[in-house]
């Protein structure tokens, strides 16, 4: 999943739960400005920030690491 898809999914979940950005910021301990930047696609959240947000929304974020082989 790309970051833009993740942002969309989190925003849709927040709205489905009828949680405002202000409410999510307060419940997650993530700054409102950080949350607004994230949802607008302008922020670059840390894994810790994503974990805090997803935890409040009842979501789980799984990190997939891909092995990429480079050839010379």
Helices and strands as residue ranges (DSSP letters): H 3-16, H 21-28, H 32-39, H 47-56
